Amino acid sequence: MFDSLSDRLTGALKSITGQAKLTDDNIKDTMREVRMALLEADVALPVVKAFTEQVKTRAIGTEVLKSLNPGQVFLKIVHEELQAVMGEANEKLNLAAQPPAIVLMAGLQGAGKTTTVGKLAKYLAEREKKKVMVVSADVYRPAAIKQLETLAKEVGAEFFPSDINEKPLTIARNAVAAAKKAHVDVLLVDTAGRLTIDQDMMDEIKALHAGINPVETLFVVDAMTGQDAANTAKAFSEALPLTGVVLTKADGDARGGAALSVRHITGKPIKFMGMGEKTDALEPFHPDRVASRILDLGDVLTLIEEAERKIDKAKADKLAKKIQKGKGFDLEDFLDQMQQMKNMGGLTGMLDKLPGMGNLGAMAKQTTAAEGQFKQMESIIYSMTPDERRFPDKINGSRKKRIARGSGTEIQDVNRLLKQHKQMQKMMKKVTGKGGMQKMMRAMGGMKGPGGGGMPPMMR
């Protein structure tokens, strides 16, 4: 996310952050680079002007001139102003209403509304502990109703059936009545989209909004459309009392123009961003964390939250006790560590959130190669018998041939895996030794939060 913008901005700021003194000239040169970086990232022109003016005003003030490290203070100002453009802090959904709290989803066709409804249903159920019902009022695209039904089943949400022969408002009202009967906490209403904004579409969604009076009206927009995303959001915000924005496909947006433009142009907060195709790939939008990612300062807080949520603490504790008792670290454990890492978004997802790692081209290539190697290692382990996984020392020459054939690899690939496992085994003994885990946690910046569990050793 934001790869090209991050590259340009960090490059522009590198020359000035090392300066012992800031002058009009070096500020002017840097701000020219920053302006170009933002324009190339498809950030809306009014946003670029407002942002650069504000940074320049603060940079030539006493705040910077009187500091011991002007360059670092300048970087801090850029970070704070990026954050201000996107909103000061994460704004949660306001679900304080007589159940069901109704959330209306609006947006153009292809923006990812239906998928986002599924993701949001899962988010609310798992993280907010809400009972969720979903309904599709898209009577123009029969596939949308079926798609939502499939997603509801996948994420464990209630599904209210609808029909293309019904009026959208009738569908929504019937769904509200059904949600009340079923004692549902939140009702998510998916609406029809068009390829472009048209009056019929706006009239229909206005009537739908007036008829069900939702507590939240979220505009779903494709981040890949850049500046157009902000313009479309503006049109919707003029027609509907929007309460927030959801940026979809943010993981594929290397530019970042939409994230930096939507809030400024609409005045509405970005509440969530979609970071992939999976149903759990929806993140609350934290402007401070996104600003840090853009400036390649990392996003360790999100990484910690993911670790706390996705890592199986019971498995981690069981593994630590097993090794402490001298029972060793077998290939079943090795496989489990790889799978836990995959749950965290793999190496790429993790590196993106670590300071200084966001725009290392060579590192990105190595990461892609490493993830391909992980898949190969999984195939090799799956080709072994349970006995071989538990006792790797039993794997002799003939067994290696059989495992290589079964996994579509070469004998040297099997040998490499066994060697890496041996190295991992040694490391695990150190990590789980007296005070080892605690020292490792402290080194990761207090990774072991209130929920416990920490990060899997392989990730370290």
Phi, psi and omega in degrees: 000137176061024186304307185292321178297317180298316179302311184293316183293315181294325176296317181293323184277339183300319183293329185267334183291340178270356183287137176282336182219139178260136178237168177303322183293309183288332175293316181299314180298316181295317181294329176296317178295318180297316179301313180297320179299318181291319180295319178292336178277006177068032175281139182300140185304316179301326180291317180300314181298311182298318182294310183294323178296317181294317179296316182297316180300315180289327184292328181266008179272177182296335180307321181267315187298328183268358183278159180284332181230081185303321182300316179293323178295323178298315178300319179298320179296314179300317179299313182294323180286326173299316179298318181296324179297322184268354182115144187292322184207168177294132177252117182284165174293138177266098184254017181282085180208163175298122183303143000277141171284121185265129177242119181261131181253126181235160178153173180282160177295136179092355181284341180101030181298309185297316178299320180294324177301315178298315180297317182293323177300316179294317180302312182294322180291314186279318187262332180254357179056043181257148171272121189242140172240144177237150178214145177254123175255021179269095184270002181262345183228091182307327181297333181295321181294315180295319179300317181292323178298316178298316180296319180299318179296319182294320185264358177079031179259155174290143179239127176260117183291144177225169185226144183292347180273353180269160174280142180307319181293322178297315179302311183297317181295319177296323179294320178299315180298317179294322180296322178296315180298323184273003181055048179277143179279318184226134175247120178260123183251113177275138182240169180285148175240167174233169177288330175222164179289129174223162186295321180299317181298314181294319179297319182295314184287331175296314180297320179297316180298314181295327183284333183243349176048067182292153177279335177227133174238106186258132177265121181262123185224141180283115181299335183293343181279358174060231184298329178301329179299317181293320180293320178293319179299322180297317180297318179291322182291335177283334181268330185232149175282073181299147176249348180182174183234145171242120177270120178259163177056031180293336179290338181261359183268099181282348186267309177093005183302319182295314182299325183273350184252324190303311183298314184296318185282322183265336185076008181255141182286145171278118185263328180217160169222138178276129185240031179155182185272338183292156184290344178261008183271057176228121182246140169299142183272113178252106183305321181295320181289321179293321177300320178295319179296318181299321181270012179058037177261003177082173179214066185294329181300314179296321179299317179297315181299319178296319180298314181297325185275323191258342182273133181283102184297321181299317179295319181297316180294318181298318180295316181300315181295321181299315181290321179299329179279001177082018182274358175082174183238101186269184183288337174296317179294320180300315179298318181297321179297320179295320182290324177295323178295321178298322178298333180274009179095011180070183182298318183299312180299325181283315181299326180301335184259000180263139182303135176078004184252351190295326186233041175268102184303313181296320179298320180298319179294318179296321180297315179299318179295320180295321180292325175295324179292322178301317180298318179296318180297321177300314181300318181296314181295321180294338179277356179270159173281158177306324181294321180292325179293321182283330182230076185301335181295343179285346187284103180263188184302313182293323179294321179299319178299314181296316181295318179298316178298315184294332183258000180069032181237184178257162179299324180295332176292320178295317179299319180297317178300314182296325178292316179296323178297319179300317179296319179296321180301316179296317180296320182297324179297320179292316183296319184267004176289182185300118178075356184297312181297318181297318180297319181296320179297316181296322179296330179274012176080043178071041184297337181274089184282188184304329182281349180075183175095310180065203182252150182295143185306325183298329182289338181280000000 
